[in-house]
Amino acid sequence: MPRSLAASVVLVTIAFLVNSISLSCQADEFRWYKGNLHTHSLWSDGNDFPEMIVDWYVTHDYDFLSLSDHNILSRGEKWIGEELALKRGAIDGLKRYRARFGDEWVETREKAGPSDDPNAKNTIEIRLKTLEEFSPLFDRPGEFLMIQAEEITDHFGSLPIHVNANNIAELIRPRGGESVRETIANNLIAVQQQSERVGQPIIAHLNHPNFGYAVTAEDMAAVVQEKFFEVYNGHPGVNHLGDEKHASIERMWDIANTIRIADMKHPPLYGLGTDDSHNYFGNRGASTGRGWVMVRANELTPEALISAMEAGDFYASSGVTLKSHVFDTEKQTLTVSVAAEEGVEYVTEFVGTPADYDKTNQPIVDNDGKEIVATRSYSAEVGKVLAKVEGASATYQLTGKELYVRAVVTSTKKHWNPSHDDQTEQAWTQPVGWAKHLQD
């Protein structure tokens, strides 16, 4: 391993250990901030104007938002044809845009049809506003924050490899690689290099690992530069639940973290919730309000939010709101308290892997018995339910024999905009109790 990369791995490990702190509120100025870190607009393959998208999140009580378009930042001059927007499903998009922001704000121009076609009609193009132009409409200190972001959209062969970089300063071109793991690592290293060069924190996370079934749990574990990934992505096409030959995203999380802690002596992955929204006209496809992160920070700034997430002081949600989740390092207890809604029931499952777990695993094969690229099959002790508690409050006493423990809260309330069949609202806390095992 190159010296610079080895040094980076050591620093990452130290940062995780230092930041593995209690998740309880320790100061009155700390509060929860709700945000979505994965969103698309007409700057890439979304179907609405950025201001309209931001306006939706502001009016739905979000505190921060990233527009993370594919391999582009909201900078420079970009015009989009009204017909192209309509093809993406932007029903009455220009009309709604004008109605909300006014004729003086909306810029349009006519584009003549091909000169060799006498029947060609002129078309309307609309200029997309830049982040620098529209963010002042919404940014309010302590109330709402726009964060510049990019979805670094790469691939290895036919497999899609996407990494989100939030609080980015400059565009990062996809780096590629000679394998899935190298492709992920190269892009994460590029993010870290930019962060160091420009002197500002940038948080990067692996997007939708089951999209195209491109990334396995073993891949996620092996890429040590990776600290965050999407445990819930609201896009219906990302195979959140897996299938008969592919593990679900949540199962992959437990497998990857078990490998990291037990075999690699490396900190676990933290899980995010995101919308990955592309559609803003109705609830079809990849639409809004499905997943988000709740971050406990002392102020609404990129620096404070990223610092809190690096410390694991956040949770992912698809609807359930937590009053608190507290890991008491002295008592070795993990306590989760739900902001319960009337008429809704809650079950908290404490999930983890015993330190002496059965390490038996085997490859996944097709109908002809040939091994396929997929997360291997592991014993039921990996990511097992250690305890299940009904009600709005639950506590788990760690014994010290768990590699880690995390909590997932599932409610009986149906999701208002489900991404898969029979979906109810949930929340996922980050793994705790793992630090001691890195020193064994």
C-alpha positions as CSV (number, residue, x, y, z in Angstrom):
1,M,0.0,0.0,0.0
2,P,1.4,3.5,-0.9
3,R,2.6,5.4,2.1
4,S,0.1,8.3,1.6
5,L,-2.8,5.9,1.3
6,A,-1.7,4.0,4.4
7,A,-1.5,7.2,6.3
8,S,-5.0,8.1,5.2
9,V,-6.3,4.8,6.4
10,V,-4.7,5.3,9.8
11,L,-6.2,8.8,10.0
12,V,-9.6,7.5,9.1
13,T,-9.4,4.9,11.8
14,I,-8.3,7.4,14.4
15,A,-11.1,9.8,13.4
16,F,-13.7,7.1,13.8
17,L,-12.4,6.1,17.2
18,V,-12.1,9.7,18.4
19,N,-15.6,10.5,17.1
20,S,-17.3,7.4,18.6
21,I,-19.0,9.4,21.3
22,S,-22.2,9.3,23.2
23,L,-25.2,10.2,21.1
24,S,-27.0,11.9,24.0
25,C,-27.7,15.6,24.0
26,Q,-24.9,17.1,26.0
27,A,-25.6,20.8,25.4
28,D,-28.8,22.8,25.1
29,E,-27.6,24.4,21.8
30,F,-27.6,21.0,20.0
31,R,-30.7,20.2,18.0
32,W,-31.8,17.9,15.2
33,Y,-31.6,19.0,11.6
34,K,-33.5,17.2,8.8
35,G,-31.9,17.0,5.4
36,N,-31.7,15.2,2.1
37,L,-28.3,14.7,0.5
38,H,-29.2,13.1,-2.8
39,T,-31.5,15.1,-5.2
40,H,-31.6,15.7,-8.9
41,S,-32.8,18.6,-11.1
42,L,-33.0,19.6,-14.7
43,W,-29.3,20.2,-14.5
44,S,-29.0,16.5,-15.1
45,D,-31.8,13.9,-15.2
46,G,-34.4,15.4,-12.8
47,N,-37.6,16.9,-14.2
48,D,-38.0,20.2,-12.5
49,F,-36.2,23.5,-12.0
50,P,-33.9,23.7,-9.0
51,E,-35.8,26.5,-7.4
52,M,-39.0,24.6,-7.5
53,I,-37.3,21.5,-6.0
54,V,-35.7,23.5,-3.1
55,D,-39.1,25.2,-2.5
56,W,-40.7,21.8,-2.0
57,Y,-38.2,20.8,0.6
58,V,-38.4,24.2,2.4
59,T,-42.1,24.0,2.6
60,H,-41.9,20.4,3.9
61,D,-39.8,21.3,7.0
62,Y,-36.4,20.3,5.8
63,D,-33.4,22.1,7.2
64,F,-30.8,21.4,4.6
65,L,-30.7,20.1,1.0
66,S,-28.1,19.1,-1.6
67,L,-28.8,19.1,-5.3
68,S,-26.5,16.3,-6.4
69,D,-26.7,16.2,-10.2
70,H,-24.8,13.7,-12.2
71,N,-21.2,14.8,-13.0
72,I,-22.2,18.5,-13.0
73,L,-22.4,21.4,-10.6
74,S,-25.1,24.1,-10.9
75,R,-22.7,26.6,-12.4
76,G,-22.2,28.4,-15.7
77,E,-24.8,28.9,-18.5
78,K,-27.2,26.0,-19.3
79,W,-30.4,26.2,-21.2
80,I,-32.9,23.4,-21.5
81,G,-35.7,22.9,-24.1
82,E,-39.2,22.9,-22.8
83,E,-39.9,19.8,-24.9
84,L,-37.1,17.9,-23.2
85,A,-38.5,18.8,-19.8
86,L,-41.9,17.7,-20.9
87,K,-40.5,14.3,-22.1
88,R,-39.2,13.8,-18.6
89,G,-42.7,14.3,-17.2
90,A,-42.5,18.0,-16.2
91,I,-46.2,18.6,-16.6
92,D,-46.9,22.3,-16.9
93,G,-43.4,22.8,-15.7
94,L,-42.7,26.2,-17.2
95,K,-46.2,27.5,-16.3
96,R,-45.7,26.4,-12.6
97,Y,-42.2,27.9,-12.6
98,R,-43.5,31.3,-13.8
99,A,-46.4,31.2,-11.4
100,R,-44.1,30.6,-8.4
101,F,-41.2,32.9,-9.2
102,G,-42.5,35.4,-11.7
103,D,-41.8,36.5,-15.3
104,E,-38.9,38.7,-14.2
105,W,-37.1,35.7,-12.7
106,V,-37.7,33.1,-15.4
107,E,-35.5,33.6,-18.5
108,T,-36.6,32.0,-21.8
109,R,-35.6,32.3,-25.5
110,E,-36.8,31.0,-28.8
111,K,-34.6,28.6,-30.7
112,A,-35.2,28.3,-34.4
113,G,-35.8,25.0,-36.0
114,P,-33.4,23.4,-38.6
115,S,-33.0,25.8,-41.5
116,D,-33.4,23.0,-44.0
117,D,-36.9,22.1,-42.7
118,P,-39.5,24.7,-43.8
119,N,-42.1,23.1,-41.5
120,A,-39.9,23.3,-38.4
121,K,-41.3,25.3,-35.5
122,N,-39.3,27.4,-33.1
123,T,-38.9,25.9,-29.6
124,I,-38.7,27.5,-26.2
125,E,-35.6,27.1,-24.0
126,I,-35.3,28.1,-20.4
127,R,-32.1,29.1,-18.7
128,L,-31.3,27.1,-15.6
129,K,-30.4,29.3,-12.7
130,T,-27.1,28.6,-10.9
131,L,-26.8,27.6,-7.2
132,E,-25.2,31.0,-6.6
133,E,-28.3,32.7,-8.0
134,F,-31.0,30.7,-6.4
135,S,-29.6,29.7,-3.0
136,P,-30.1,33.3,-1.6
137,L,-33.8,32.8,-2.1
138,F,-33.8,30.1,0.5
139,D,-30.7,30.2,2.7
140,R,-31.6,31.5,6.2
141,P,-29.0,31.2,9.0
142,G,-30.2,28.6,11.4
143,E,-33.3,27.8,9.4
144,F,-32.4,26.4,6.0
145,L,-29.1,25.6,4.2
146,M,-28.2,24.7,0.6
147,I,-25.1,22.5,0.3
148,Q,-23.3,22.2,-3.0
149,A,-23.0,18.6,-4.2
150,E,-22.3,16.2,-7.1
151,E,-23.2,12.6,-7.8
152,I,-19.9,11.4,-9.2
153,T,-21.4,8.9,-11.7
154,D,-18.9,6.2,-12.7
155,H,-19.0,2.6,-13.7
156,F,-16.9,-0.5,-13.9
157,G,-17.8,-2.3,-17.1
158,S,-21.6,-2.3,-17.1
159,L,-21.9,-1.9,-13.4
160,P,-22.9,1.6,-12.1
161,I,-20.7,3.0,-9.4
162,H,-22.1,6.3,-7.9
163,V,-20.6,8.3,-5.1
164,N,-22.2,11.5,-3.7
165,A,-19.9,14.3,-2.6
166,N,-21.5,16.9,-0.3
167,N,-20.1,20.4,0.4
168,I,-17.9,20.0,-2.7
169,A,-16.0,23.0,-3.9
170,E,-15.1,22.0,-7.5
171,L,-16.4,19.4,-10.0
172,I,-14.8,16.0,-9.7
173,R,-14.6,13.9,-12.8
174,P,-15.2,10.1,-12.4
175,R,-11.9,8.4,-11.8
176,G,-12.7,4.9,-13.0
177,G,-10.7,1.8,-11.9
178,E,-9.7,-1.7,-12.7
179,S,-12.4,-3.2,-10.4
180,V,-15.5,-2.3,-8.6
181,R,-13.5,-1.7,-5.4
182,E,-10.8,0.3,-7.1
183,T,-13.4,2.5,-8.8
184,I,-15.1,3.3,-5.5
185,A,-11.8,3.9,-3.8
186,N,-10.5,6.2,-6.6
187,N,-13.5,8.4,-6.4
188,L,-13.5,8.6,-2.6
189,I,-9.8,9.4,-2.7
190,A,-10.4,12.2,-5.2
191,V,-13.0,13.7,-2.8
192,Q,-10.6,13.5,0.1
193,Q,-7.8,15.1,-1.9
194,Q,-10.1,18.0,-2.8
195,S,-11.1,18.4,0.8
196,E,-7.5,18.7,1.9
197,R,-6.6,21.0,-1.0
198,V,-9.4,23.5,-0.6
199,G,-9.4,23.3,3.2
200,Q,-13.1,22.5,3.7
201,P,-14.9,19.3,4.9
202,I,-16.6,17.2,2.2
203,I,-18.7,14.2,3.1
204,A,-18.8,11.4,0.5
205,H,-21.0,8.3,0.5
206,L,-21.6,5.3,-1.7
207,N,-25.0,5.5,-3.3
208,H,-27.5,2.6,-3.8
209,P,-25.1,-0.4,-3.8
210,N,-27.9,-2.7,-5.1
211,F,-28.6,-0.5,-8.2
212,G,-27.7,-2.8,-11.0
213,Y,-26.5,-5.2,-8.3
214,A,-23.2,-3.5,-8.9
215,V,-21.7,-3.6,-5.4
216,T,-21.5,-6.5,-2.9
217,A,-21.2,-6.3,0.9
218,E,-17.7,-7.7,0.6
219,D,-16.9,-4.7,-1.7
220,M,-18.3,-2.3,0.8
221,A,-16.2,-3.8,3.6
222,A,-13.0,-3.9,1.6
223,V,-12.9,-0.2,0.5
224,V,-11.5,1.3,3.6
225,Q,-11.9,4.9,2.3
226,E,-15.7,4.4,2.5
227,K,-17.3,5.5,5.7
228,F,-20.9,6.2,4.6
229,F,-23.5,4.5,2.4
230,E,-27.2,4.6,1.7
231,V,-29.0,2.1,3.9
232,Y,-32.2,3.5,2.5
233,N,-32.6,5.1,-0.9
234,G,-36.1,6.1,-2.0
235,H,-35.7,5.4,-5.7
236,P,-38.0,2.4,-6.5
237,G,-35.4,1.1,-9.0
238,V,-32.4,0.5,-6.6
239,N,-33.4,-3.0,-5.4
240,H,-33.6,-2.0,-1.7
241,L,-35.0,-5.3,-0.7
242,G,-32.8,-7.4,-3.0
243,D,-34.2,-10.6,-4.5
244,E,-33.8,-14.4,-4.2
245,K,-30.1,-14.2,-5.2
246,H,-29.2,-10.8,-3.8
247,A,-29.1,-9.6,-0.2
248,S,-31.2,-6.6,0.9
249,I,-29.4,-3.4,1.6
250,E,-29.9,-3.8,5.3
251,R,-28.5,-7.3,5.2
252,M,-25.5,-6.1,3.3
253,W,-24.8,-3.4,6.0
254,D,-24.6,-6.1,8.7
255,I,-22.4,-8.4,6.6
256,A,-20.0,-5.5,5.6
257,N,-19.8,-4.3,9.2
258,T,-19.2,-7.8,10.6
259,I,-16.3,-8.3,8.1
260,R,-14.8,-4.9,8.9
261,I,-14.9,-5.2,12.7
262,A,-14.1,-8.9,13.0
263,D,-11.6,-9.5,10.2
264,M,-10.2,-6.1,9.3
265,K,-10.2,-4.4,12.7
266,H,-11.7,-1.4,10.9
267,P,-14.5,0.9,11.9
268,P,-18.0,0.1,10.5
269,L,-20.0,1.9,7.9
270,Y,-22.6,4.5,8.8
271,G,-26.0,4.4,7.0
272,L,-27.8,7.3,5.4
273,G,-31.4,7.7,4.2
274,T,-32.0,9.7,1.0
275,D,-34.7,10.5,-1.6
276,D,-32.6,10.2,-4.8
277,S,-35.5,12.2,-6.2
278,H,-35.9,12.8,-9.9
279,N,-39.6,13.3,-10.3
280,Y,-41.5,16.3,-8.8
281,F,-44.9,15.9,-10.6
282,G,-46.9,13.4,-8.6
283,N,-45.6,10.4,-6.7
284,R,-44.5,8.1,-9.5
285,G,-41.0,6.9,-9.9
286,A,-38.2,8.5,-7.9
287,S,-40.2,11.2,-6.1
288,T,-39.8,13.2,-2.9
289,G,-40.2,12.7,0.8
290,R,-39.1,9.1,1.1
291,G,-35.9,9.2,3.0
292,W,-33.6,11.6,4.9
293,V,-31.1,12.0,7.6
294,M,-31.6,13.6,11.0
295,V,-28.3,15.1,12.2
296,R,-27.7,16.4,15.8
297,A,-25.5,19.5,15.5
298,N,-24.9,22.7,17.4
299,E,-25.5,24.9,14.3
300,L,-26.8,24.6,10.8
301,T,-23.5,24.8,8.8
302,P,-21.8,22.3,6.5
303,E,-19.0,22.1,9.0
304,A,-21.2,21.3,12.0
305,L,-23.4,18.8,10.1
306,I,-20.4,16.9,8.6
307,S,-18.6,16.9,12.0
308,A,-21.7,15.4,13.6
309,M,-22.1,12.7,10.9
310,E,-18.4,11.8,11.1
311,A,-19.1,11.2,14.8
312,G,-22.1,9.0,14.0
313,D,-24.4,11.6,15.7
314,F,-27.3,11.1,13.2
315,Y,-29.8,8.5,12.1
316,A,-31.5,7.6,8.8
317,S,-35.3,7.7,8.5
318,S,-38.1,6.9,6.1
319,G,-40.7,8.5,8.4
320,V,-40.1,7.6,12.1
321,T,-38.8,10.5,14.2
322,L,-36.7,9.8,17.3
323,K,-36.8,11.9,20.4
324,S,-33.3,10.6,21.2
325,H,-31.0,7.7,20.8
326,V,-28.3,7.4,23.5
327,F,-25.3,5.1,23.7
328,D,-24.1,5.3,27.3
329,T,-20.4,4.3,27.1
330,E,-20.1,3.7,30.8
331,K,-23.2,1.6,31.3
332,Q,-22.9,0.1,27.8
333,T,-26.6,0.6,27.0
334,L,-28.2,1.8,23.8
335,T,-31.6,3.5,24.4
336,V,-34.0,4.6,21.7
337,S,-36.9,6.9,22.3
338,V,-39.5,7.5,19.6
339,A,-41.5,10.7,19.0
340,A,-44.6,8.5,18.9
341,E,-47.7,9.4,16.9
342,E,-51.2,8.6,18.2
343,G,-52.6,5.4,17.0
344,V,-49.2,4.1,15.6
345,E,-47.4,1.2,17.1
346,Y,-43.6,0.8,17.2
347,V,-41.2,-2.1,17.4
348,T,-37.5,-1.6,18.0
349,E,-35.1,-4.4,17.0
350,F,-31.6,-4.3,18.3
351,V,-29.4,-5.9,15.6
352,G,-25.8,-7.1,15.9
353,T,-23.4,-9.9,15.3
354,P,-21.9,-11.9,18.2
355,A,-18.1,-11.9,18.4
356,D,-18.0,-15.7,18.2
357,Y,-20.4,-15.8,15.2
358,D,-20.5,-18.7,12.8
359,K,-18.3,-17.6,9.9
360,T,-19.6,-20.1,7.5
361,N,-20.4,-18.5,4.1
362,Q,-20.8,-19.6,0.5
363,P,-21.2,-18.1,-2.9
364,I,-24.4,-17.5,-4.7
365,V,-24.9,-19.5,-7.8
366,D,-27.2,-19.4,-10.8
367,N,-29.6,-22.1,-11.9
368,D,-26.7,-23.9,-13.6
369,G,-24.6,-23.9,-10.4
370,K,-22.3,-21.2,-11.7
371,E,-21.1,-18.6,-9.2
372,I,-22.5,-15.1,-9.8
373,V,-21.4,-11.7,-8.7
374,A,-23.5,-11.2,-5.5
375,T,-23.0,-10.9,-1.8
376,R,-22.2,-14.3,-0.4
377,S,-24.6,-16.2,1.9
378,Y,-23.7,-15.9,5.6
379,S,-25.0,-17.6,8.7
380,A,-28.0,-16.3,10.5
381,E,-25.8,-15.1,13.3
382,V,-24.5,-12.2,11.1
383,G,-26.8,-9.3,11.8
384,K,-29.1,-11.3,14.0
385,V,-31.9,-9.7,16.0
386,L,-30.5,-9.6,19.6
387,A,-33.7,-8.2,21.2
388,K,-37.1,-6.9,20.1
389,V,-39.0,-4.4,22.1
390,E,-42.5,-3.1,21.5
391,G,-43.4,0.5,22.4
392,A,-42.0,4.0,22.0
393,S,-38.9,3.4,24.2
394,A,-36.4,0.6,24.2
395,T,-33.1,-0.1,25.8
396,Y,-30.5,-2.8,25.1
397,Q,-27.8,-3.8,27.5
398,L,-24.6,-4.7,25.7
399,T,-22.8,-7.7,27.1
400,G,-19.4,-6.9,25.4
401,K,-19.7,-10.1,23.3
402,E,-21.4,-8.2,20.4
403,L,-19.2,-6.9,17.5
404,Y,-21.6,-4.0,17.3
405,V,-25.2,-3.2,18.0
406,R,-27.6,-0.9,16.0
407,A,-31.3,-0.3,16.3
408,V,-34.0,-0.2,13.7
409,V,-37.4,1.1,14.6
410,T,-40.4,-0.1,12.5
411,S,-43.8,1.5,12.8
412,T,-47.3,0.3,11.7
413,K,-47.8,3.5,9.8
414,K,-47.9,3.0,6.1
415,H,-45.4,5.3,4.2
416,W,-47.3,8.1,2.5
417,N,-45.1,7.7,-0.7
418,P,-43.8,4.1,-0.6
419,S,-40.8,3.0,-2.7
420,H,-41.7,-0.7,-2.4
421,D,-44.8,-2.8,-1.6
422,D,-46.2,-2.8,2.0
423,Q,-43.7,-0.2,3.2
424,T,-44.1,1.2,6.6
425,E,-42.1,4.0,8.2
426,Q,-38.8,3.2,9.8
427,A,-35.6,4.7,11.4
428,W,-32.1,3.3,11.6
429,T,-29.5,4.3,14.1
430,Q,-25.7,3.9,13.7
431,P,-23.7,0.9,15.0
432,V,-22.2,1.3,18.5
433,G,-20.1,-0.8,20.9
434,W,-17.6,-1.7,18.2
435,A,-14.5,0.3,19.2
436,K,-13.1,-2.2,21.7
437,H,-13.0,-4.9,19.1
438,L,-10.6,-3.0,16.9
439,Q,-8.0,-3.4,19.6
440,D,-8.4,-7.1,20.3
